[in-house]
Amino acid sequence: MQKSRLNKFISHNTSYSRREADELIKQGKVSVNGRVVSELATSVSDEDKVKINGRIVRLKKEFTVIVYHKQKGELVSKKDDRGRKTIYDSLDSLDRQFAKFVSIGRLDYASEGLLLLTDAPAIATALMNSDVEREYYLKVKGEITPEVITAMNEGFFAADATKGAHAKTAIKSM
């Protein structure tokens, strides 16, 4: 029997975020197996009866995956402190329900391509941690040296790779 944090259980099975779930717990609006819970570190399993304001939280058994074509110049992030456009800005213009979807992986600011999003965080985690093969097409500016070929075959391991696109990245239309 797998256990997870109560706020995670609530966010995965309702429309509440983890932060909103934390607030509900702090306010004494959440009970587990008939007992009001106030401890944020509470763990629950799928067998536990979790209620919010007396209403049972039902396990989510269905989920949705959407396919999105991420454009160059969009961030794969809920919001950006620098005001850049995010995929959620585009999705929100279609339907507000997409705000609860999480991306399965990410593409950097200067990249475009297929991106999967789901309303089931457990599915996103499972796919991101899987051995599903990913394929990327690169456009290389300059000479393709043996070092570039090695880097493309073995992967790029730059120290700042987690920071996204370089500040001087030029986004060009093809």
MDAnalysis code that builds the backbone (N, CA, C; Angstrom):
import MDAnalysis as mda
import numpy as np

u = mda.Universe.empty(522, n_residues=174, atom_resindex=np.repeat(np.arange(174), 3), trajectory=True)
u.add_TopologyAttr("name", ["N", "CA", "C"] * 174)
u.add_TopologyAttr("resid", np.arange(1, 175))
u.add_TopologyAttr("resname", ["MET", "GLN", "LYS", "SER", "ARG", "LEU", "ASN", "LYS", "PHE", "ILE", "SER", "HIS", "ASN", "THR", "SER", "TYR", "SER", "ARG", "ARG", "GLU", "ALA", "ASP", "GLU", "LEU", "ILE", "LYS", "GLN", "GLY", "LYS", "VAL", "SER", "VAL", "ASN", "GLY", "ARG", "VAL", "VAL", "SER", "GLU", "LEU", "ALA", "THR", "SER", "VAL", "SER", "ASP", "GLU", "ASP", "LYS", "VAL", "LYS", "ILE", "ASN", "GLY", "ARG", "ILE", "VAL", "ARG", "LEU", "LYS", "LYS", "GLU", "PHE", "THR", "VAL", "ILE", "VAL", "TYR", "HIS", "LYS", "GLN", "LYS", "GLY", "GLU", "LEU", "VAL", "SER", "LYS", "LYS", "ASP", "ASP", "ARG", "GLY", "ARG", "LYS", "THR", "ILE", "TYR", "ASP", "SER", "LEU", "ASP", "SER", "LEU", "ASP", "ARG", "GLN", "PHE", "ALA", "LYS", "PHE", "VAL", "SER", "ILE", "GLY", "ARG", "LEU", "ASP", "TYR", "ALA", "SER", "GLU", "GLY", "LEU", "LEU", "LEU", "LEU", "THR", "ASP", "ALA", "PRO", "ALA", "ILE", "ALA", "THR", "ALA", "LEU", "MET", "ASN", "SER", "ASP", "VAL", "GLU", "ARG", "GLU", "TYR", "TYR", "LEU", "LYS", "VAL", "LYS", "GLY", "GLU", "ILE", "THR", "PRO", "GLU", "VAL", "ILE", "THR", "ALA", "MET", "ASN", "GLU", "GLY", "PHE", "PHE", "ALA", "ALA", "ASP", "ALA", "THR", "LYS", "GLY", "ALA", "HIS", "ALA", "LYS", "THR", "ALA", "ILE", "LYS", "SER", "MET"])
u.atoms.positions = np.array([
    [0.844, -1.174, 0.000],
    [0.000, 0.000, 0.000],
    [0.894, 1.243, 0.000],
    [0.800, 2.039, -1.070],
    [1.633, 3.219, -1.219],
    [0.976, 4.417, -0.533],
    [1.786, 5.161, 0.209],
    [1.284, 6.343, 0.905],
    [1.838, 7.593, 0.224],
    [1.065, 8.677, 0.313],
    [1.528, 9.960, -0.207],
    [1.091, 11.056, 0.754],
    [1.719, 12.204, 0.623],
    [1.348, 13.336, 1.469],
    [-0.099, 13.725, 1.197],
    [-0.786, 14.149, 2.236],
    [-2.202, 14.489, 2.135],
    [-2.446, 15.592, 1.102],
    [-1.602, 16.625, 1.097],
    [-1.817, 17.711, 0.129],
    [-1.662, 17.217, -1.314],
    [-0.749, 16.291, -1.528],
    [-0.547, 15.709, -2.858],
    [-1.765, 14.873, -3.250],
    [-2.279, 14.080, -2.307],
    [-3.472, 13.273, -2.552],
    [-4.643, 14.174, -2.948],
    [-4.825, 15.264, -2.208],
    [-5.921, 16.184, -2.501],
    [-5.731, 16.839, -3.866],
    [-4.523, 17.313, -4.154],
    [-4.300, 18.001, -5.438],
    [-4.433, 17.047, -6.621],
    [-4.100, 15.779, -6.451],
    [-4.202, 14.816, -7.549],
    [-5.637, 14.370, -7.797],
    [-6.496, 14.517, -6.803],
    [-7.850, 13.987, -6.921],
    [-8.945, 15.047, -6.866],
    [-8.573, 16.322, -6.788],
    [-9.535, 17.421, -6.792],
    [-8.992, 18.544, -7.662],
    [-9.701, 19.653, -7.675],
    [-9.220, 20.808, -8.444],
    [-8.337, 21.723, -7.604],
    [-8.090, 21.368, -6.326],
    [-7.238, 22.183, -5.460],
    [-5.759, 21.945, -5.775],
    [-4.955, 23.007, -5.655],
    [-3.504, 22.878, -5.780],
    [-2.959, 22.380, -4.438],
    [-1.683, 22.037, -4.396],
    [-1.078, 21.604, -3.123],
    [-1.109, 22.721, -2.091],
    [-0.839, 23.937, -2.510],
    [-0.878, 25.070, -1.572],
    [-2.283, 25.286, -1.036],
    [-3.281, 25.186, -1.924],
    [-4.674, 25.330, -1.480],
    [-5.031, 24.202, -0.513],
    [-4.548, 22.996, -0.790],
    [-4.794, 21.860, 0.106],
    [-4.168, 22.118, 1.470],
    [-2.947, 22.673, 1.486],
    [-2.291, 23.012, 2.758],
    [-3.156, 23.971, 3.570],
    [-3.736, 24.969, 2.905],
    [-4.588, 25.945, 3.602],
    [-5.840, 25.275, 4.165],
    [-6.437, 24.385, 3.388],
    [-7.621, 23.654, 3.870],
    [-7.281, 22.826, 5.111],
    [-6.109, 22.196, 5.097],
    [-5.659, 21.392, 6.238],
    [-5.453, 22.293, 7.451],
    [-4.760, 23.413, 7.261],
    [-4.510, 24.351, 8.356],
    [-5.811, 24.884, 8.960],
    [-6.822, 25.072, 8.112],
    [-8.110, 25.611, 8.556],
    [-9.003, 24.556, 9.200],
    [-8.520, 23.298, 9.282],
    [-9.298, 22.228, 9.902],
    [-10.468, 21.745, 9.065],
    [-10.382, 21.908, 7.754],
    [-11.475, 21.523, 6.857],
    [-11.290, 20.135, 6.252],
    [-10.191, 19.454, 6.628],
    [-9.889, 18.139, 6.057],
    [-9.913, 17.087, 7.157],
    [-10.575, 15.963, 6.860],
    [-10.564, 14.842, 7.804],
    [-10.094, 13.591, 7.086],
    [-9.439, 12.723, 7.842],
    [-8.978, 11.438, 7.329],
    [-9.544, 10.377, 8.246],
    [-10.310, 9.473, 7.662],
    [-10.955, 8.385, 8.411],
    [-11.739, 8.917, 9.612],
    [-12.474, 10.033, 9.384],
    [-13.349, 10.583, 10.416],
    [-12.670, 11.496, 11.427],
    [-11.362, 11.688, 11.318],
    [-10.616, 12.530, 12.260],
    [-10.091, 13.778, 11.552],
    [-10.397, 14.967, 12.098],
    [-9.900, 16.208, 11.506],
    [-8.379, 16.231, 11.618],
    [-7.748, 16.607, 10.526],
    [-6.286, 16.607, 10.452],
    [-5.796, 18.048, 10.384],
    [-4.747, 18.364, 11.135],
    [-4.166, 19.709, 11.073],
    [-2.672, 19.657, 10.759],
    [-2.101, 18.473, 10.737],
    [-0.671, 18.290, 10.483],
    [-0.419, 18.194, 8.983],
    [0.384, 19.120, 8.441],
    [0.652, 19.146, 6.998],
    [1.410, 17.916, 6.510],
    [2.179, 17.297, 7.372],
    [2.994, 16.146, 6.968],
    [2.212, 14.826, 6.993],
    [0.910, 14.872, 7.172],
    [0.087, 13.664, 7.220],
    [0.197, 12.889, 5.907],
    [0.351, 11.574, 6.022],
    [0.390, 10.706, 4.847],
    [-0.880, 9.876, 4.790],
    [-1.347, 9.619, 3.576],
    [-2.556, 8.811, 3.378],
    [-2.320, 7.814, 2.250],
    [-3.173, 6.803, 2.227],
    [-3.139, 5.837, 1.128],
    [-4.470, 5.929, 0.392],
    [-4.576, 5.209, -0.709],
    [-5.814, 5.200, -1.482],
    [-6.968, 4.570, -0.707],
    [-6.654, 3.819, 0.354],
    [-7.684, 3.156, 1.158],
    [-8.311, 4.108, 2.182],
    [-7.607, 5.182, 2.531],
    [-8.103, 6.122, 3.536],
    [-9.288, 6.916, 3.001],
    [-10.197, 7.299, 3.918],
    [-11.345, 8.134, 3.567],
    [-10.992, 9.572, 3.874],
    [-10.764, 10.348, 2.827],
    [-10.409, 11.758, 2.976],
    [-11.646, 12.590, 2.625],
    [-11.948, 13.547, 3.513],
    [-13.082, 14.442, 3.273],
    [-12.620, 15.883, 3.398],
    [-13.210, 16.741, 2.562],
    [-13.001, 18.180, 2.635],
    [-14.366, 18.800, 2.881],
    [-14.476, 19.542, 3.984],
    [-15.767, 20.126, 4.368],
    [-16.879, 19.078, 4.392],
    [-16.553, 17.879, 4.852],
    [-17.539, 16.804, 4.968],
    [-17.826, 16.058, 3.683],
    [-17.225, 16.485, 2.565],
    [-17.471, 15.816, 1.271],
    [-16.293, 14.898, 0.951],
    [-16.616, 13.675, 0.601],
    [-15.594, 12.661, 0.322],
    [-14.782, 13.032, -0.929],
    [-13.489, 12.806, -0.861],
    [-12.607, 12.987, -2.020],
    [-12.508, 11.629, -2.702],
    [-13.035, 11.550, -3.898],
    [-13.026, 10.292, -4.646],
    [-11.729, 10.184, -5.455],
    [-11.198, 8.976, -5.475],
    [-9.987, 8.739, -6.263],
    [-10.269, 8.991, -7.738],
    [-9.383, 9.734, -8.352],
    [-9.511, 10.020, -9.771],
    [-9.090, 8.787, -10.541],
    [-9.987, 8.273, -11.343],
    [-9.699, 7.054, -12.099],
    [-9.515, 7.341, -13.591],
    [-9.902, 8.521, -14.020],
    [-9.744, 8.904, -15.415],
    [-8.836, 10.116, -15.490],
    [-8.114, 10.213, -16.576],
    [-7.239, 11.355, -16.767],
    [-7.234, 11.738, -18.238],
    [-6.718, 12.899, -18.493],
    [-6.650, 13.416, -19.852],
    [-5.207, 13.764, -20.180],
    [-4.801, 13.467, -21.393],
    [-3.495, 13.885, -21.909],
    [-3.785, 14.700, -23.163],
    [-3.183, 15.868, -23.251],
    [-3.351, 16.673, -24.462],
    [-2.007, 16.825, -25.155],
    [-2.069, 16.986, -26.444],
    [-0.881, 17.198, -27.271],
    [-0.874, 18.678, -27.634],
    [0.252, 19.322, -27.365],
    [0.364, 20.760, -27.599],
    [1.603, 21.024, -28.437],
    [1.475, 21.904, -29.418],
    [2.642, 22.307, -30.205],
    [3.189, 23.588, -29.592],
    [4.300, 23.449, -28.850],
    [4.925, 24.606, -28.209],
    [5.644, 25.427, -29.261],
    [5.375, 26.720, -29.248],
    [6.007, 27.640, -30.186],
    [7.315, 28.171, -29.607],
    [8.204, 28.617, -30.465],
    [9.408, 29.319, -30.012],
    [8.941, 30.565, -29.271],
    [9.652, 30.906, -28.192],
    [9.306, 32.115, -27.457],
    [8.245, 31.905, -26.396],
    [7.941, 30.660, -26.065],
    [7.030, 30.338, -24.969],
    [7.806, 29.552, -23.926],
    [7.521, 29.832, -22.668],
    [8.126, 29.067, -21.578],
    [7.201, 27.936, -21.169],
    [7.790, 26.804, -20.788],
    [7.013, 25.702, -20.223],
    [7.029, 25.918, -18.713],
    [6.176, 26.829, -18.278],
    [6.113, 27.225, -16.880],
    [4.739, 27.837, -16.634],
    [4.266, 27.774, -15.382],
    [2.961, 28.362, -15.054],
    [3.002, 29.884, -15.172],
    [4.099, 30.495, -14.726],
    [4.242, 31.952, -14.832],
    [5.712, 32.306, -14.890],
    [5.971, 33.534, -15.337],
    [7.352, 33.986, -15.473],
    [7.502, 35.338, -14.804],
    [8.486, 35.456, -13.940],
    [8.701, 36.710, -13.217],
    [9.196, 37.835, -14.127],
    [9.577, 37.498, -15.362],
    [10.022, 38.517, -16.318],
    [8.935, 38.853, -17.348],
    [7.753, 38.274, -17.166],
    [6.627, 38.605, -18.035],
    [6.637, 37.974, -19.410],
    [7.492, 36.964, -19.616],
    [7.518, 36.296, -20.919],
    [6.287, 35.398, -21.069],
    [5.919, 35.135, -22.292],
    [4.758, 34.309, -22.591],
    [5.017, 32.861, -22.175],
    [4.019, 32.227, -21.570],
    [4.121, 30.817, -21.199],
    [3.115, 30.007, -22.015],
    [3.283, 28.695, -22.014],
    [2.315, 27.846, -22.720],
    [0.927, 27.998, -22.104],
    [0.877, 28.300, -20.802],
    [-0.415, 28.431, -20.129],
    [-1.143, 29.701, -20.552],
    [-0.420, 30.714, -21.012],
    [-1.077, 31.897, -21.563],
    [-1.860, 31.492, -22.812],
    [-1.239, 30.682, -23.657],
    [-1.916, 30.216, -24.878],
    [-3.047, 29.253, -24.546],
    [-2.793, 28.320, -23.639],
    [-3.823, 27.344, -23.276],
    [-5.006, 28.005, -22.581],
    [-4.726, 28.998, -21.737],
    [-5.778, 29.687, -21.000],
    [-6.735, 30.399, -21.941],
    [-6.215, 30.870, -23.091],
    [-7.088, 31.536, -24.049],
    [-8.063, 30.538, -24.678],
    [-7.726, 29.248, -24.635],
    [-8.613, 28.210, -25.147],
    [-9.627, 27.776, -24.091],
    [-9.153, 27.544, -22.868],
    [-10.023, 27.042, -21.802],
    [-9.284, 27.126, -20.470],
    [-9.905, 27.700, -19.471],
    [-9.279, 27.873, -18.151],
    [-8.961, 26.541, -17.477],
    [-9.632, 25.465, -17.863],
    [-9.376, 24.169, -17.217],
    [-7.944, 23.695, -17.420],
    [-7.278, 24.176, -18.456],
    [-5.915, 23.737, -18.740],
    [-4.901, 24.244, -17.719],
    [-5.284, 25.204, -16.890],
    [-4.377, 25.722, -15.865],
    [-3.964, 24.627, -14.885],
    [-4.767, 23.590, -14.731],
    [-4.472, 22.497, -13.795],
    [-3.614, 21.400, -14.430],
    [-3.350, 21.501, -15.727],
    [-2.554, 20.484, -16.405],
    [-1.072, 20.706, -16.127],
    [-0.324, 19.610, -16.070],
    [1.122, 19.673, -15.872],
    [1.810, 19.136, -17.124],
    [2.958, 19.704, -17.435],
    [3.675, 19.266, -18.627],
    [4.441, 17.985, -18.334],
    [4.542, 17.173, -19.346],
    [5.338, 15.953, -19.266],
    [6.650, 16.302, -19.964],
    [7.614, 16.733, -19.164],
    [8.880, 17.208, -19.701],
    [8.775, 18.687, -20.033],
    [9.772, 19.183, -20.721],
    [9.768, 20.598, -21.082],
    [10.652, 20.819, -22.301],
    [10.424, 21.926, -22.937],
    [11.266, 22.380, -24.040],
    [11.736, 23.771, -23.669],
    [12.960, 24.140, -24.061],
    [13.445, 25.460, -23.666],
    [12.772, 26.563, -24.478],
    [13.021, 27.775, -24.059],
    [12.376, 28.966, -24.603],
    [12.534, 29.081, -26.114],
    [13.699, 28.729, -26.624],
    [13.986, 28.886, -28.054],
    [13.585, 27.665, -28.881],
    [13.030, 26.633, -28.237],
    [12.653, 25.410, -28.943],
    [11.171, 25.407, -29.264],
    [10.839, 24.631, -30.271],
    [9.433, 24.396, -30.575],
    [9.247, 22.910, -30.790],
    [8.018, 22.446, -30.597],
    [7.749, 21.046, -30.854],
    [6.651, 20.484, -29.986],
    [6.486, 19.188, -30.082],
    [5.434, 18.470, -29.388],
    [5.676, 18.462, -27.879],
    [4.624, 18.752, -27.144],
    [4.668, 18.723, -25.695],
    [3.385, 18.058, -25.226],
    [3.506, 17.119, -24.307],
    [2.333, 16.472, -23.734],
    [2.035, 17.104, -22.382],
    [0.753, 17.282, -22.093],
    [0.313, 17.787, -20.795],
    [-0.793, 16.872, -20.290],
    [-0.902, 16.736, -18.968],
    [-1.918, 15.876, -18.393],
    [-2.495, 16.493, -17.131],
    [-3.703, 16.055, -16.786],
    [-4.323, 16.492, -15.538],
    [-4.063, 15.479, -14.425],
    [-3.171, 14.532, -14.675],
    [-2.805, 13.512, -13.686],
    [-1.307, 13.594, -13.414],
    [-0.905, 14.308, -12.351],
    [0.523, 14.450, -12.057],
    [1.260, 13.115, -11.928],
    [0.584, 12.079, -11.434],
    [1.233, 10.772, -11.307],
    [1.613, 10.218, -12.682],
    [0.776, 10.466, -13.680],
    [1.071, 10.028, -15.051],
    [2.280, 10.804, -15.583],
    [2.314, 12.105, -15.336],
    [3.445, 12.926, -15.783],
    [4.747, 12.429, -15.170],
    [4.725, 12.169, -13.881],
    [5.927, 11.686, -13.190],
    [6.369, 10.343, -13.753],
    [5.423, 9.428, -13.940],
    [5.758, 8.103, -14.462],
    [6.385, 8.200, -15.854],
    [5.830, 9.039, -16.708],
    [6.374, 9.172, -18.065],
    [7.733, 9.860, -18.070],
    [7.908, 10.888, -17.220],
    [9.199, 11.581, -17.185],
    [10.308, 10.689, -16.646],
    [9.953, 9.762, -15.766],
    [10.950, 8.864, -15.186],
    [11.066, 7.549, -15.945],
    [10.370, 7.433, -17.067],
    [10.377, 6.190, -17.830],
    [11.550, 6.155, -18.812],
    [11.676, 5.031, -19.482],
    [12.708, 4.871, -20.501],
    [12.149, 5.130, -21.899],
    [11.014, 5.842, -21.974],
    [10.437, 6.167, -23.269],
    [11.462, 6.998, -24.038],
    [11.746, 6.558, -25.249],
    [12.758, 7.238, -26.051],
    [12.235, 8.576, -26.550],
    [13.073, 9.582, -26.479],
    [12.751, 10.902, -26.990],
    [13.670, 11.200, -28.165],
    [13.154, 11.907, -29.133],
    [13.951, 12.236, -30.298],
    [13.869, 13.734, -30.535],
    [15.022, 14.352, -30.767],
    [15.093, 15.791, -30.980],
    [15.783, 16.073, -32.305],
    [15.313, 17.083, -32.998],
    [15.953, 17.528, -34.225],
    [16.625, 18.862, -33.933],
    [17.884, 18.970, -34.313],
    [18.652, 20.170, -34.036],
    [19.013, 20.887, -35.325],
    [19.075, 22.194, -35.219],
    [19.585, 23.001, -36.319],
    [20.881, 23.598, -35.795],
    [21.980, 23.248, -36.434],
    [23.292, 23.676, -35.955],
    [23.806, 24.799, -36.834],
    [24.200, 25.874, -36.195],
    [24.788, 26.991, -36.927],
    [26.310, 26.847, -36.832],
    [26.975, 26.828, -37.933],
    [28.425, 26.695, -37.925],
    [28.860, 25.330, -38.417],
    [30.124, 25.058, -38.238],
    [30.726, 23.824, -38.715],
    [30.381, 22.659, -37.785],
    [30.072, 21.521, -38.380],
    [29.803, 20.327, -37.590],
    [31.105, 19.549, -37.474],
    [31.764, 19.749, -36.352],
    [33.061, 19.126, -36.085],
    [32.835, 17.772, -35.425],
    [33.891, 16.952, -35.331],
    [33.746, 15.676, -34.617],
    [33.273, 15.885, -33.168],
    [33.685, 16.999, -32.551],
    [33.247, 17.288, -31.175],
    [31.746, 17.537, -31.117],
    [31.211, 18.232, -32.123],
    [29.772, 18.504, -32.175],
    [29.018, 17.189, -32.365],
    [29.500, 16.321, -33.226],
    [28.861, 15.024, -33.453],
    [28.876, 14.194, -32.170],
    [29.998, 14.193, -31.464],
    [30.085, 13.477, -30.184],
    [29.078, 14.039, -29.188],
    [29.005, 15.360, -29.105],
    [28.062, 16.000, -28.173],
    [26.623, 15.648, -28.530],
    [26.296, 15.602, -29.812],
    [24.932, 15.256, -30.226],
    [24.620, 13.795, -29.920],
    [25.606, 12.914, -30.068],
    [25.388, 11.495, -29.786],
    [25.314, 11.191, -28.297],
    [26.127, 11.886, -27.513],
    [26.225, 11.582, -26.086],
    [25.417, 12.522, -25.207],
    [24.968, 13.624, -25.746],
    [24.187, 14.581, -24.963],
    [25.029, 15.768, -24.554],
    [24.347, 16.860, -24.316],
    [25.006, 18.083, -23.883],
    [24.937, 18.153, -22.371],
    [26.041, 18.449, -21.732],
    [26.079, 18.513, -20.276],
    [26.684, 19.834, -19.830],
    [26.039, 20.926, -20.214],
    [26.523, 22.251, -19.816],
    [26.171, 22.488, -18.352],
    [27.025, 23.201, -17.652],
    [26.811, 23.486, -16.226],
    [25.533, 24.276, -15.994],
    [25.145, 25.125, -16.939],
    [23.955, 25.951, -16.748],
    [22.752, 25.447, -17.545],
    [22.742, 24.166, -17.898],
    [21.677, 23.612, -18.736],
    [20.300, 23.729, -18.101],
    [20.214, 23.798, -16.784],
    [18.910, 23.876, -16.130],
    [18.324, 25.283, -16.167],
    [19.077, 26.268, -16.637],
    [18.607, 27.651, -16.635],
    [17.799, 28.006, -17.870],
    [17.618, 27.095, -18.798],
    [16.848, 27.384, -19.996],
    [17.712, 28.010, -21.075],
    [17.067, 28.710, -21.960],
    [17.778, 29.288, -23.103],
    [18.763, 30.356, -22.641],
    [19.859, 30.442, -23.350],
    [20.875, 31.463, -23.069],
    [20.282, 32.844, -23.334],
    [20.696, 33.817, -22.563],
    [20.172, 35.181, -22.677],
    [20.308, 35.739, -24.091],
    [21.355, 35.319, -24.810],
    [21.577, 35.833, -26.167],
    [21.002, 34.928, -27.247],
    [20.145, 33.961, -26.878],
    [19.563, 33.065, -27.858],
    [18.708, 33.859, -28.840],
    [18.942, 33.653, -30.100],
    [18.146, 34.315, -31.139],
    [17.034, 33.361, -31.554],
    [15.816, 33.830, -31.501],
    [14.676, 33.018, -31.931],
    [14.357, 33.431, -33.360],
    [14.525, 32.493, -34.276],
    [14.348, 32.793, -35.690],
    [13.248, 31.927, -36.270],
    [12.463, 32.483, -37.154],
    [11.458, 31.714, -37.870],
    [12.155, 30.916, -38.956],
    [11.614, 29.763, -39.233],
    [12.222, 28.923, -40.266],
    [11.569, 29.176, -41.594],
])
